[in-house]
């Protein structure tokens, strides 16, 4: 039986600060309230706490609307997404993402 892929759209439009970006991640990916709003917490929460972390697909919008420093920071976020993709494959799960704009 095929596993159902859960999909979500992560919209960074309007994110002006690192905290805005992490709140967007937390709220959209259903991380717990104690999410630490940093890259380490993102990695941990994506693997453990998010229903989208395994058998999930994330469409991402609004990257180009963010200030330059956040666009640069988002590259680290996407590296964590890439790592999670590889990690989930080891367990027979699927995780993917695409940047729409």
N, C-alpha and C positions, 0 to 999 in steps of 0.2 A: 504494500500500500504506500503510495507516494505521500510525503509529508506536505502539509499545506504551507505555502509561503505567505507570511504576513507582510503587508506593504504599508509604508507610511511616507508622507512627504515632510521633509525637514526644510523649513523656510527661514533662511537667515536674513531676509529683507527686514530692515529696521534695526538690526544688531549694530550697535555703535561701540560697545565695550566687550571685554573678555567675559564679564559676568553676563551680559545680554546673551552672548553666544552660548555659554554653558547653561543658562536658564532655558534657552530654546532647546538645546540637546536634552536636558532633564525632562522638560515638559512633554516634548514630542515623543521621546523614546521611553517614556514612563519609568524613569529612574526614580528611586526612592527620595523622600524629602531630605535625607541626610547626604545626598550626592555632594561630593566635595568641590565641584566646580574647578577641576584642574585636569590635566591630561592623564595623570595616573588614575584618578577616579573614573574618568571616561573609559579607560581600558578595562578596569575592574568591573564597572557597572554594565558595560556592553556585554561582557562575558557572563556575568552572574545575574544581573537584575532586570535586564530588558527583555521583553517578549520578542523584540526585533533582533536581538543579538544572535540568535540561532534560528535558522529557517525564516529569515527576514530579508526584506529588500527595502532600501531607503533611497528615495528620490530627493535630490537636494536642489533647492532654488535659492536665489538671492545672494550667492557668493560674491558676485561682481558689484553688488550694491554696498558692500561693507567697506569701511576704511581700509587703507592699504595694510596697516599693521595687522588687522584681523584677517585679511585675505592671506597674508603670509602665515599667520597662526593656523588658519584652517588647513594648511598643508599638513601640519602635524596631526590634526584631527583625522584627515584622510589616510595618513600613514597608520593610525590606530585602526581605522576601518579595514585597511588592507591586511594588517596583522590578524584581526578578528576573522577575516575571511579564511585565511590559512588555518587558523586555530580551529574553526568550526568544521572545516573539511576533515580534520583528523578524527572527528567524532561522527562523521557521516551527515553533518548538517550543512546547510547552505546559508551564506550571508553574502549580500552584494549591495552595491550602491551605484548611483549614477549622478553626475552633476549636470543638471539640465540647463542652467544659465549662470 
